Amino acid sequence: MEMTTGNEMMITVSGVTKNFGAFRALDGLSLNVKKGSVYGLVGPNGAGKTTFIKALMGIYKADSGEMTLDGKPIFENEEVKSRMIYVCDDLFYYPTYTIEQTAKMYADIYPNWSNELFEKLHDIYKIDLKRKVIRLSKGMQKQVAFWLGISAQPDVMILDEPIDGLDPVMRRNTWRLVLNEVAERGMTVLISSHNLRELEDVCDHVGIMFGGKMVIEKSLDDVKGNIHKIQIAFAKEGSDEKLALFTSNLELLHESRMGSVASLIVKGDMEDIKNIAAQYSPVVFDIIPLTLEEVFIYELGGMGYEFENILI
């Protein structure tokens, strides 16, 4: 779902490193997030996703490299920080503050805060404004985080495992609200999540981290556009020879057989693949959509990375 309002970069990260003692959590990380895009950041546990986001938000100071928003350094830059909202899995609220008091604090910090939007969203997040946030359940605290974050009308929303703890109806409502801000105001969203199925529905750009580095960074259309799952079968006589000839002309990432039907994961232009297949007169030729998880597994496998359980 492409919502990009232009080609200009909103977030630019170049050569960022972060060490914790002898452990290098970020190893020359670089990435680019376009204005008005929804960028999904994925990778296995320990890849450095949360470390990067905390460095981006100024919670950690990077040891080297640059991180900018619209070309301006982010670290310890109040003007830039006032344009960013961070919703994480481990939320913090002041112990004595009610939702109403927390909203007033946000209004003082964020210049684009909208009381009108905050009141409107109360119809969706139906929680008593007089309740202390810290006394709410984790799921309700997450609702408050989105309620406040959207009302602040930021230019950039950073989400780290954002929807955990929300029930299915509230998940759908919250994504609808976030994506509406992208469509209406050109808000930029960076999401770190293990839920690839959910990212597939909302993201237009995706990056995968491994070992503190960015190993794949593409638009979702490009990621899916050149990897295909094919089921193919030939007439019994000479079927093995035809299959061998067909696959010899392809960039084959994976092959499996079930009876006479071969399942292939192939990289390349789909029309070229169809034309090659036609030369061998298959009796079965089906193209099956790949999931985002499958695309990344086969991409990583092709790059020589160990991908067993990498995205589970």
N, C-alpha and C positions, 0 to 999 in steps of 0.2 A: 504494500500500500504506500505509494510514493506521495509524500506530502511536502517535499522540499520546496521552499519558496525561492531558492536561488542556489548558485554554486559557491557562494562565499562560505568560508570556514568560520564556524562559531568557536569551536574548541580545537586548538592545535597543541599537540604534545610531541616533543622531539627529544630523543636520547635520554629519557628519564631513568635514573638508577636510584635504588633505595636499598641500603644494607641494614640488617639487624645483626650486629656482631659479624661473624664470619659468613652469615647467610645472606645471599643476594636475592631479595624478594622481587625487585624490578631490575631488569638487565637491558638497559638501552631501549626502553619502551617508546615507541612512536605510534601515534594514531591521529586521525583527523575526523572531526564530526561536523557535518555541514549544517548550516543554519536551517531551522525548520524541519530537520530530519528526526527520525526515531531510530537510535543506534543501539543495537543489542550487543552486549559484551559477554562472551561466554568462554568457558574453559573449565578444566578439572579443578578440584580442590587443590589449593597450593599454587595455582597458576599466577597469583598476584593481583587478582581483580579487585578485592577489597582494599588491599594496600594501595593500589593505584587510585581508587576513588577517594580514599582518605588523604592521599597526597594532593589530589586535585582540589579537595575541599579545604586544604590547609591544616588538617589534623596532624598529618606527618609533613615534615620538610624533606623534600627530595634531596639526595646527596649531589646530584648533578642533573643537567638537562633543563628544558624549558616547558612550561605549561602556560598557555595564554588563552584569554577569552577576547575575541575581536581584536587580537594583536596586543592586548594589555596583559601584563603578568598577573597571575591569579593570587599567588601566595602573599598573604598579609596586605591585600588590596581591598579596603572596605568598599569602595565604589563598585568594584567588580563583584565582590561577594554578595552585595545587596541585590544582584541580578540573578542569583543562584539559590535554588532550594534543594535540600538533601533529605531524602526519605530512605531510611535504612531499616534493617531488621531489628536492630538493637536500639530502640528509641529512648531518648532522655527527655524528661519533663521536670520542671521545678516542682518539688513535693507539695507545696502549698497552693499552687496555681490551679484555678478552675479553667475550663475551656475559654470562658469569656476573658479572663485575665491574660491567658496565653495569647489570645487573639489581639488584645490591646498591645502586648509586647511586640508581636509580629508587625502590627500597624506602625509602630515606632521605628522598626528596623528596615522594613521593605517599602521603598518609595511608591511602588505601584499597587500597594494593598488596596483592596476594594471591599468596603463594608457591605455594599450592595450585593456583591457576589457571595460574600460570607453568609449573609442572611438568606440568600437564595438557596445556597447549598445545604442549609439547615433542613430543607424539605427532603433532602436525600440522606444526609447524615443526621438522623433523628436522635440526637443525644442532648440531654439537658445541659445548657450552657453553664449552669451553676455547679456541675459536678467537677470534682478534682480529677484531672486527667490521670494521675498516677494510680487512682483507685479503679480505673476502668480495666476491663480485660485487655489482653494483648491485641485481639482483633479490633476492639473499639479504639484503642490507642492508635492503631494503624489508620483507622478511619479518620481520626482527628488529624493525624499527620497529613493526609491527603487533603482534607478539608481546609486546613490552614495553608498548606503549600499551594493549592490551586488559587485560593483567595489572595495570596501574595502576588499573583500574576507575574511570575519570574520569566526571564528570558530563557533560562536553562533549568531543567529539572533533572536531578541526578537520583536514580533509584537503584538501591542495592537489595536484591531479593524482595521486591516491593510488595507483592500481593500475598505473601505468606500470612496466614491467619485470618484472611477474609473469606466469608462464605461465598458460594458461587454467584449469587445475585449481586452482592456488593462488589465482587471482583469485576463483573461485567459493567456495573454502573461506574466504577472508578476508572476503568480503562476508557469508557465512553467520554467521561469528563476530561481526562488527560488528552485524549486524541482530539477532542473538540478544541482545546487550547492550542494544539499544534495546527489544526486546520484554520482556526479563526485568527490567532495572533502570531502564528509562526514560531511558537515556543519550540525550543530544541530539547530533546529528551535523550538521556544516556541511561540505559538499563543494564544492570548486571544481574543475570539470573541463570539458574540451572534448568528452568522450565522452557525447553526449546519449543515445545508445542505452542506455548503462549506467545513467545517472542515471534514465532512465525506469523502469527495473526496481526501483530502490531508494528513490527520493525520494517524499515525500508533499507537499512544498512546494518551489516553485521561484522563483528571482528572476533577472532578467537585468540585467546592468550594461552601460552604454554611456556612454563619455566621463566616467567617474568618478561616474556617478549610477545610481540604481536606476530603471529605466523600467518594469519589470513585476515584480510580486510577488504570487503567488497560490498557493493549493493546487493540486496537480496535477489534481485532479478539476475544479476551477473553470476551470483553463486549457484543459482538453480539452472541458469540458462545453458550451461555447457556440460552438465553431468546428467546422465539419463539411465533409467532402469528399463531394460528391454527383456521381454520374453519372446523366444524365437524357437521354431521347430521346422524341420525339413522332412520331406518324404523319406520313408525308411531307407530306401536304397541310396547309398552314398551320403547319408545324413552327417556322419562324423566328418567326412572329408569336406563337405560344404560348410559345416560349422567352423572347422579349422581354417578354411580359406577366408570365411567372413571375418573371423576375429583377428586374423593376421593383418587385416587392413585397418584395424581400429586401435585406439588407445584404451586398452582393456584394463579396468581397475579391479574387477572381481568377476568370477564365473562360478556358477553352481548348476547342477543338473537334477531334475526330477523326472525320471523316465525319459521320454524323448524331447522334453522341453528344457531348453537352456535359459537360465536367468543371468543376464549380463549387466554389469555396471560399466558404462562406457562414457568416456570424455570426448567431446567434440561437437561439431555442428550437427543438429538433428537432421537437416535435409541431406547432408552428405551421408550420414549413416543410413537413412532410408534408401538413398540411391545405390549404396553398396549392397544393402540387403536384397534389393530388387534383382540384382545380377544373379542371385543364387535361388530365386523363386521359393521363398519360405512358404509353408502352409499355415504357419502361425507367426504373426509379428505384432506384438502389442507393446505400447509405451505406457509405463506405469509411473505416476508422479512420485518423486522422491520427497521424503520428509527432510526438514532442515537438519535433523540429527544425522540422518544417513549421509547427506551431502558432506557434512563436516567430518564424519568418520572416514569416508573414502578420500576426501581431500587430505586429511592428516596422514592416512595410511600411505597415500601416494608420495607424501613428503618424507616418509621414513619414520614418522612418529609412532610410538606405541599407542594404539587407540583403544585397546580393550578396556571397557568401562570408563573411558575418558570423559564421557559426557553424561554418565548415569548418576 
